[in-house]
Amino acid sequence: MTRSPGSGAPADAAERRNASPVVVYAVDHLPPFDVLFYERARAGITKTLEVVIPPREGGTFSVPAGHFFRIVSIEGPQVGDLNLWNPHDMRERFFSAKTRAFHATHLSTGDRLWSTLPYLRPMATITRNSLDWYGWDEDGAGVHDVIGTRCDPYTNMLLKGAEYHHCCHSNLTRALAAECGMPVAEAESHIHDVMNVFMCTGFTHDTHQYFMKASPVRPGDLIEFFAEIDLLGALSACPGGDCGATHSDDVAKCYPLKVEIFRPKDGALAGWSSPPANTYSRNHGM
């Protein structure tokens, strides 16, 4: 959508436009990514569980703190929508906006997935990304975004005038309801903005609109995380398939995704502990 200016430019318009950009958060004081620690922790890991998420469906998985989990492409190019919670207190969940502000619009090795306020701590750290070679393309697109919200049936109804029940929002809702024995309406209240795993997205150069393009993911590609706290995860195999043309319908070719959980060998995590919740007093000046 293009917009024409509704008011004339002031005399100092050029000066105002030429202000220097400033990165919002100086993150020098965040814990550094200790690649050697994660490499040592990964050495000798044992797979404890795998879950296959069917096409156009959702599923859940649990990861104990100090374990690794991987999301793997197994049959064809497919993107997935990821939600994470603290299973002991589901008010603590993945905070895509703060994660984006701390790191970038698209995530890769060394970036962390942060939790909501008032907890604001790392939930998971990305330790491997087989698509890190992609970087940024000429369209300005990257892989694994934290800018999209998840396809949902409300937007589909608004834009297409039809009900569709396999949007990622609905897939995640059904999966969580089944896992926790919740009514669907209660489960839906816990569904939140996602990490779009394997999805290739950006903003158009001219109108700055959110776009998607065919994901570069292929069978064997994976993204690996280290669980910094106990996690309950939900993953939807998006009805858009590789999101190269369409979503929120049954047109795109879709494939399953696999989640694998790994336990480090005894002693591999010596000296490590889960990060505590944020220590702000929460008195808000009162």
TAURQUI-V268554 format. One record per residue. N is the residue number from 1. SS is DSSP state (~ for helix, > for strand, _ for the rest). PSI is psi in whole degrees, -180 to 180 (999 if undefined). Layout:
n->N ss->SS psi->PSI
n->N ss->SS psi->PSI
//
This chain:
n->1 ss->_ psi->127
n->2 ss->_ psi->149
n->3 ss->_ psi->136
n->4 ss->_ psi->142
n->5 ss->_ psi->136
n->6 ss->_ psi->-4
n->7 ss->_ psi->153
n->8 ss->_ psi->150
n->9 ss->_ psi->139
n->10 ss->_ psi->168
n->11 ss->_ psi->-30
n->12 ss->_ psi->27
n->13 ss->~ psi->-44
n->14 ss->~ psi->-42
n->15 ss->~ psi->-43
n->16 ss->~ psi->-41
n->17 ss->~ psi->-27
n->18 ss->_ psi->10
n->19 ss->_ psi->142
n->20 ss->_ psi->139
n->21 ss->_ psi->146
n->22 ss->_ psi->124
n->23 ss->_ psi->129
n->24 ss->_ psi->-49
n->25 ss->_ psi->121
n->26 ss->_ psi->111
n->27 ss->_ psi->21
n->28 ss->_ psi->-26
n->29 ss->_ psi->-1
n->30 ss->_ psi->151
n->31 ss->_ psi->132
n->32 ss->_ psi->158
n->33 ss->_ psi->111
n->34 ss->_ psi->86
n->35 ss->~ psi->-36
n->36 ss->~ psi->-38
n->37 ss->~ psi->-48
n->38 ss->~ psi->-34
n->39 ss->~ psi->-43
n->40 ss->~ psi->-41
n->41 ss->~ psi->-34
n->42 ss->~ psi->-30
n->43 ss->_ psi->123
n->44 ss->_ psi->17
n->45 ss->_ psi->154
n->46 ss->> psi->129
n->47 ss->> psi->129
n->48 ss->> psi->-22
n->49 ss->> psi->149
n->50 ss->> psi->145
n->51 ss->> psi->129
n->52 ss->> psi->126
n->53 ss->> psi->116
n->54 ss->_ psi->157
n->55 ss->_ psi->138
n->56 ss->_ psi->26
n->57 ss->_ psi->174
n->58 ss->> psi->163
n->59 ss->> psi->166
n->60 ss->> psi->164
n->61 ss->> psi->154
n->62 ss->> psi->140
n->63 ss->> psi->117
n->64 ss->_ psi->149
n->65 ss->_ psi->138
n->66 ss->_ psi->4
n->67 ss->> psi->161
n->68 ss->> psi->150
n->69 ss->> psi->147
n->70 ss->> psi->143
n->71 ss->> psi->125
n->72 ss->> psi->136
n->73 ss->> psi->129
n->74 ss->_ psi->-22
n->75 ss->_ psi->-29
n->76 ss->_ psi->172
n->77 ss->_ psi->119
n->78 ss->_ psi->136
n->79 ss->_ psi->159
n->80 ss->> psi->149
n->81 ss->> psi->123
n->82 ss->> psi->129
n->83 ss->> psi->147
n->84 ss->> psi->142
n->85 ss->> psi->158
n->86 ss->_ psi->113
n->87 ss->_ psi->-17
n->88 ss->_ psi->-16
n->89 ss->_ psi->93
n->90 ss->_ psi->-1
n->91 ss->_ psi->-22
n->92 ss->_ psi->115
n->93 ss->> psi->173
n->94 ss->> psi->135
n->95 ss->_ psi->91
n->96 ss->~ psi->-37
n->97 ss->~ psi->-44
n->98 ss->~ psi->-35
n->99 ss->~ psi->-45
n->100 ss->~ psi->-42
n->101 ss->~ psi->-36
n->102 ss->~ psi->-37
n->103 ss->_ psi->-83
n->104 ss->_ psi->177
n->105 ss->_ psi->-24
n->106 ss->> psi->140
n->107 ss->_ psi->154
n->108 ss->_ psi->-169
n->109 ss->_ psi->131
n->110 ss->_ psi->-18
n->111 ss->_ psi->155
n->112 ss->> psi->153
n->113 ss->> psi->117
n->114 ss->> psi->154
n->115 ss->> psi->166
n->116 ss->_ psi->163
n->117 ss->_ psi->145
n->118 ss->_ psi->10
n->119 ss->_ psi->-52
n->120 ss->_ psi->72
n->121 ss->_ psi->163
n->122 ss->> psi->130
n->123 ss->> psi->-39
n->124 ss->> psi->152
n->125 ss->> psi->133
n->126 ss->> psi->121
n->127 ss->> psi->-17
n->128 ss->> psi->148
n->129 ss->> psi->105
n->130 ss->_ psi->-9
n->131 ss->_ psi->17
n->132 ss->_ psi->-17
n->133 ss->_ psi->-22
n->134 ss->_ psi->-42
n->135 ss->_ psi->-131
n->136 ss->_ psi->130
n->137 ss->_ psi->-177
n->138 ss->_ psi->-21
n->139 ss->_ psi->-5
n->140 ss->_ psi->14
n->141 ss->_ psi->151
n->142 ss->> psi->-179
n->143 ss->> psi->150
n->144 ss->> psi->69
n->145 ss->> psi->156
n->146 ss->_ psi->40
n->147 ss->_ psi->-30
n->148 ss->_ psi->158
n->149 ss->_ psi->-27
n->150 ss->_ psi->141
n->151 ss->_ psi->142
n->152 ss->_ psi->156
n->153 ss->~ psi->-20
n->154 ss->~ psi->-45
n->155 ss->~ psi->-39
n->156 ss->~ psi->-42
n->157 ss->~ psi->-41
n->158 ss->~ psi->-44
n->159 ss->~ psi->-28
n->160 ss->~ psi->-14
n->161 ss->_ psi->28
n->162 ss->_ psi->149
n->163 ss->_ psi->137
n->164 ss->_ psi->127
n->165 ss->_ psi->5
n->166 ss->_ psi->22
n->167 ss->_ psi->155
n->168 ss->~ psi->-37
n->169 ss->~ psi->-46
n->170 ss->~ psi->-40
n->171 ss->~ psi->-45
n->172 ss->~ psi->-39
n->173 ss->~ psi->-48
n->174 ss->~ psi->-41
n->175 ss->~ psi->-44
n->176 ss->~ psi->-40
n->177 ss->~ psi->-43
n->178 ss->~ psi->-40
n->179 ss->~ psi->-43
n->180 ss->~ psi->-2
n->181 ss->_ psi->33
n->182 ss->_ psi->153
n->183 ss->_ psi->151
n->184 ss->~ psi->-41
n->185 ss->~ psi->-37
n->186 ss->~ psi->-43
n->187 ss->~ psi->-40
n->188 ss->~ psi->-32
n->189 ss->_ psi->-16
n->190 ss->_ psi->-11
n->191 ss->_ psi->136
n->192 ss->_ psi->174
n->193 ss->_ psi->146
n->194 ss->_ psi->169
n->195 ss->> psi->123
n->196 ss->> psi->89
n->197 ss->> psi->131
n->198 ss->> psi->-6
n->199 ss->> psi->139
n->200 ss->> psi->115
n->201 ss->> psi->170
n->202 ss->> psi->-164
n->203 ss->> psi->135
n->204 ss->_ psi->146
n->205 ss->_ psi->-34
n->206 ss->_ psi->-53
n->207 ss->_ psi->-5
n->208 ss->_ psi->35
n->209 ss->_ psi->146
n->210 ss->> psi->128
n->211 ss->> psi->161
n->212 ss->> psi->157
n->213 ss->> psi->167
n->214 ss->_ psi->127
n->215 ss->_ psi->143
n->216 ss->_ psi->0
n->217 ss->_ psi->141
n->218 ss->_ psi->160
n->219 ss->_ psi->132
n->220 ss->_ psi->-22
n->221 ss->_ psi->150
n->222 ss->> psi->160
n->223 ss->> psi->135
n->224 ss->> psi->141
n->225 ss->> psi->152
n->226 ss->> psi->126
n->227 ss->> psi->111
n->228 ss->_ psi->-24
n->229 ss->_ psi->169
n->230 ss->_ psi->137
n->231 ss->> psi->142
n->232 ss->> psi->123
n->233 ss->> psi->154
n->234 ss->> psi->138
n->235 ss->> psi->135
n->236 ss->> psi->131
n->237 ss->> psi->101
n->238 ss->_ psi->139
n->239 ss->_ psi->-7
n->240 ss->_ psi->-3
n->241 ss->_ psi->-116
n->242 ss->_ psi->2
n->243 ss->_ psi->33
n->244 ss->_ psi->-10
n->245 ss->_ psi->-41
n->246 ss->_ psi->165
n->247 ss->_ psi->175
n->248 ss->_ psi->41
n->249 ss->_ psi->-179
n->250 ss->_ psi->23
n->251 ss->_ psi->-45
n->252 ss->_ psi->148
n->253 ss->_ psi->126
n->254 ss->_ psi->154
n->255 ss->_ psi->160
n->256 ss->_ psi->163
n->257 ss->> psi->153
n->258 ss->> psi->138
n->259 ss->> psi->130
n->260 ss->> psi->137
n->261 ss->> psi->136
n->262 ss->> psi->138
n->263 ss->> psi->128
n->264 ss->_ psi->157
n->265 ss->_ psi->159
n->266 ss->_ psi->133
n->267 ss->_ psi->-9
n->268 ss->_ psi->-23
n->269 ss->_ psi->23
n->270 ss->_ psi->127
n->271 ss->_ psi->-8
n->272 ss->_ psi->147
n->273 ss->_ psi->157
n->274 ss->_ psi->143
n->275 ss->_ psi->142
n->276 ss->_ psi->161
n->277 ss->_ psi->158
n->278 ss->_ psi->140
n->279 ss->_ psi->7
n->280 ss->_ psi->140
n->281 ss->_ psi->-23
n->282 ss->_ psi->20
n->283 ss->_ psi->-12
n->284 ss->_ psi->33
n->285 ss->_ psi->9
n->286 ss->_ psi->999
//
